Amino acid sequence: MHNYIPYGRQFITDDDIKAVSEVMRSDFLTQGPAIQKFEASFASKHNSTFGVAVTSATTALHIAYQALGIGQGDIVWTSPNTFVATSNAALYLGAEVDFVDIDTDTFCMSVSALEAKLNQAESQNRLPKLVVPVHFGGLSCNMKSIRELSNKYGFKIVEDASHSVGASYGGQPVGSCQYSDACVFSFHPVKIITTGEGGLITANDKKIYQDLCMLRTHGITKDVNEMQADDPAPWEMEQQILGYNYRMTDFQAALGNSQLKRLNQNIARRRALAQKYREGLNGLPIHCQGIAKGVESSWHLFPVLFENGVTRRAVFDYLREHNIGTQVHYMPVYWQPYYKDLGFKKNLCPNADDYYSRCLSLPMFHGMTDEEHDYILFCLREFFK
């Protein structure tokens, strides 16, 4: 029996611990220089102008939607194949949510399904104000085509890149916002890099950036150039909007800075593991996530789809009996009891429903050893014998 292998795991080094310790002994535990350094470094690495660090990807989604003007009565569309936070953040603002089916090969938002839904919505005068593509597992959606539809139908775009630190699309890092208004990342421990909990929004528009900064800090500004008072005293600050306390701490940012230095190494290892999976699973009744030309996944997850006739629960139980942890990502959001109470029903997105019935995420983390990876493949081959 092998030692337990989880589906995901953080990777903390002595350098990470040292970076956090230095901040803990400094003058700033929050609102200090480590935050500014992390935001600037992350934005630079992802070819964006601005970065705004916050407490989680959920709070990042919340204020990103709000900064783009989403509010009571607006319509927001996203993928059903995501964590509930993607759509919940729209509900926080009083918006109405709906879902666009996924592509059967990539498991990301289907452009053809989006276009068909937009055509129907236009005839009903119910077009969305915002569309949120989800880069599932670390794989970018077809952002160029989604932006072309945005130009035609007038909706704004926030990329949910919670899985996709280090991914690329069309030669640009996911997060460059080449085809979107803002992009959101997660630093939860199972993600590509971690700050414990934490999130960050990239953007290129200065007004969006300023609104994000104010929203994460109670709606308050200390910038005299932004104040309404004619001659503010040096101690004054102004609350100009209703904001939140969504600030990341400096010791979290220090961990993020340290982890960011190893991002390229991290991604290279994940891509090597993904390639080894694809080769090792060849010939088994398993479909791996399709990768379009010009797209490079960061492989937060390694999702697979079992062919019809394979019982997923049997695979799940067999692997667990052999100390291999797997997970299912995701039950369609509209299957959740809360969303059922909002009136959603199964079969809204047939591809997503079918995917959920046959999918499983195999272990993927850059600290995985070759021996652990070989053991996982061995057990899968033994199961299918």
N, C-alpha and C positions, 0 to 999 in steps of 0.2 A: 504494500500500500504506500502510495506516494504522499508526501506532505501536501496539505491543502493548497490548491492554486485558485485564487479568487478570480473573478471576471475582470477586475480592475484594482489597481493599487497605486498609492502615491509613492514617490521615490525621493526621499530626503537624504541629503548628504551632509557631511561635516561643514562644508562651506555654507550651506543653507542655515544650519544652526548658528554658525558664527555670525552670519549677516543679521539674523534676528537678534542675537545677543548684543551686538553692537548698538542696535537701535534701542534695546531695552535699557542700556546704560547711558543713552544720550539724553538730550534735553527735550526731545519730541517723541511722544508715543502716538500722537495723532496730529493731523494738519501740519506736518513737517516736511522736510526736504525729501524723504524717501518716497512719498506719494508723487511728488512732482517728477522725480527721477524715473519712477516706474511708468508713469503716464507718458512721458516723453520718449523713453526707450521703447515701450510697446508700440506707440504710434509710429515711430521711425521704422521699426522692424516690419511693420505691416503697411508701410507706404501711405499712411494717413496723416492729415495735418494735426488733428487733435485726438487726445485720449482723456477719458474721464473715468476714474476708478471709483467703484461703489461697493456696497456690502455683499452683493450677489448678482448673478445674472438676472434673477427675478426683478430686483429693484432696478437693474439696468434697463430691462424691457419696459418697466413701468414708466420711468422718466423719459426714455427714448420716445415712447408713444406720445407722452404728454407734450414733449418739446416739439413734436410734429403736429400738434394741435388736435389730437384725438380726445374726444370728450363725449358727453351725453348724447346718445342717439346716432353717433357715427357707426360705420360698419367696418369691421376688421376681419380679413380672411387670413388663415394660416393653414399649415399642414396638420392632419390628424395624427401623423406619425411623429410625435414629439412629447416632451414632458409637459404636464398641464400648465406650467408657468407661462408658456408662450401665449396661450389664449387667456389665461386668468388675468394677466396684466392689462388686457383690454377691458375686461369686465370691471376691474378696479376703477376705471375711468368712466364707467357708465356706457361703454360702447357695446354694440351688438357683435357677436362673433359668428363666423361660419367657416367651413372647412373645404379645402380643395384636395381632390384625390391625388394619390402618389403614382409615380412611374413604377411599373412592375420590375424594371431592371435596376434602377438606381436607388429605389425606395425613398427618393426625394420628391418634392412637389412636381407634378406633371404639368408641363407647359400647355399641352393640348387640352387637359382638363381645365386649367385656368382660363384659357382662351374661350372655351365653350361656356364656362360659367359666367364669364364677363359678358359675352354676347347675350346670354339670357338675362343677366342682371340689368344690362342697359335697356332692354325692352321693357323691363319692369320698373325702371328708374330707381334701382337699388344697387348702384355700383359701390364698391368699397372705397373708403378714403385711404386705407392702408392695407397693404399685403405684406405678410411676414413669411418669406421662404425660410425653411429650416434646413441647414446643411447637415444632414443626418449622418452620424457616425464619423464625421470629419470630411465628408464629400460635399463639395459645393453644388448647389442647384445650378440650373442653366440661367445664369443671371443676365446675360446679354438679351436673351429672348424675353425674360420677365421685364427688363427695362424697356424693351420695345413696346410691350403691352402697356406698361405704365405711361409711356409717352402718348399712346393712342387713347387710353381710357382715363388718365388723369389721377391715378392713385399714387401714393407715396410708398416707399419701400424701406423696411427695417430688416436686415439680415439677422436671423437668429443663428449665430456661429458659436453657440455654446460648446459644440463638439470640435471646433475647427481651428484652434490656434495652430498656426504653422501650415495650414492648407493653402492651396493656390488654385486660381482659376484664370485661364487665358494669360498665363505668364505673370500675373499679379497676385500678391498675397491676399487671401480672404481677409477683409478688414480695410482694404484700400478705399472702399466705398466708391469704386469706379462706376458701379451700376446701382447704387442705393443712396439713401439719405443718411443712414447710420447703420452700424454693425455692432452686435452685442456678443461678448465672450463670457465664459464661465471659468472660474478657477477652483471649483470644487475638487476635493482630493482625488477623485478618480479621473479628472480631466487631464489634458496634455501637460499643463503646468498648474501648480496649486498655490493659493495663498491661504489655505485652510477653508474658508468661505470667501467669496469675492467675485466681482464681475467688473467689466470695463466696456465702455462704449467708444468706438472710433467714429469720427465724422470729419468732414472737410469744410463745412459751412460754419463761419464764425458765430452767427446768431444762434444756431443750434447748440454749439459748444457753450456759449454764455448761458443759455437757458438751462442746459444740463447741469452746469456748475451751480447755478442758483437753486435748482430743484433739489439737488442732493444735500443742500445746506440750508434747510428751513425756509428757502425763498429769500435769503438774506444776502446783501452785498456790502462789502467794505470798501469798494472801489469808488473814490470820490467822483470819478468821471461818470459813474452810472447813477449817483445819488440824485434825488429830487430836490434836496435842500440846497439853498443858494451858497451857503458858506458852512459846510459841515465841520464840526469840531473833530479833532484827531481821534477821539474815542468813539465816535458815532458809527453806527451801522444801520442799514435800512432793510426791513422786511418789505419786499415789493410784491411778492406773490405768496401763495400758500405752498410751501415746500415740505421737505422731509429731512430726517437725519439719516442719510444713506452713505455716510462717509466711511471709507476704508481706513484702517489704522496704519500707522507707519511700520509697525513690525510685520503686518501682513504684506505691505508693499515691499519691504526688505526681502521677505521670502520670495515674492514674485520676481524681484530684480535678480536674485541669485538663480532662480530656476530659469529665467529667461535667457541667461548666458548659455545654458545647455540645450536650448530649444532645438537647434539644428541636429545635434547628436541624438536627442530624444526622438525626433521625427524620423531620422535615418534608421534608427533601430526599429521603430514601429513599422516602417515600410518594408524592412527586411523580414520581419515576422509575418506581415500580411502576405508577402510574396511566397514565403515558405508555406503558409496555410493554403494558398491557392494551388500550389503545386502538390501538396500533400493530400488535399481533398479531391484532387482530380480522379474521376472514375466513380466517386461516391454519389448517391442521389441527393446532392446538395448544390444549390445555386448560390454563388458568391455575388456580392454587390458589384454591379456594372460600373466601370469607370470610363467616362467619355474622353475623347481626345482633348488634350489641353487642360485637363483637370487632374490635380494631384491631391489625394486625400491625406489627412493627418492621422487617420486611423485611431481615433478615440475609441471606437468600437470595431469589432470584426463581426458584423451581422451576416448570418447565412439564412437561406430559405430552403427548407426540406421539400423534396418533390412529393406530390400527392401520393398517399399510401404509407408514408413514414409517420409514425406517431411521435410527435414532439415530446410529449410527456415521458415516453419511454426513454428517449435520448437524454432528456434532462435528468431523470432519475438514475440512469446508468452512470452518467458522468459524475453525479453527486456521490453515488456509492463508491466511486473511485477517486474521491477527494478533488474533483474538478468543479469549480463554481461557474455557473452560467447564469444568464439573465435574459429576460424578454424585453426588448425595446421596440415598440411600445404598444400597449393596448390603445386603440384609437381614442382620442380624448373624449369624443362624444359618447363613448360607451360608459364613461364614469357616471356614478349615480347623480352627482350634482348636475351634470350636463343633461342627463335624462330628464331631470326635473325642469330643465329649461326648455324641454320639448324635443330634444334630439333623439333620433332613433337609429338603430343599427341599419346597415346597408346604405347609409348616406354616401359613403365612399367605398365602392366595392373592392377596389384594389387594396386599400388599406385594411379592410376587413379580412380579405384573403391572406394578406401578408401577415397580419397578427396571428392567424391560425396556424402558421407554418414557420415562424421565424424564431431564431435563437441567437444570442450574442455569445460568441466564444471568448475565452480569456484573452485580453489584449492590454498589456502594460509594458513600458519600455525596460522595466527591471526584470522581465521574464528571462529565464535562462534558456539556452538551447535544449538542455536536458528536459526542462519542464515542457517546452513546446513539443519536443519529440514524443513525450509521454501523452500529451493531449491527442496528437494525431494517431498514435498507436491505439489509444482507447476508442477513438471514433472508428478506426478501421476494424477493430475487434467487434464493436457493436454491430456493424453492418455485415459482418460475416454471418 
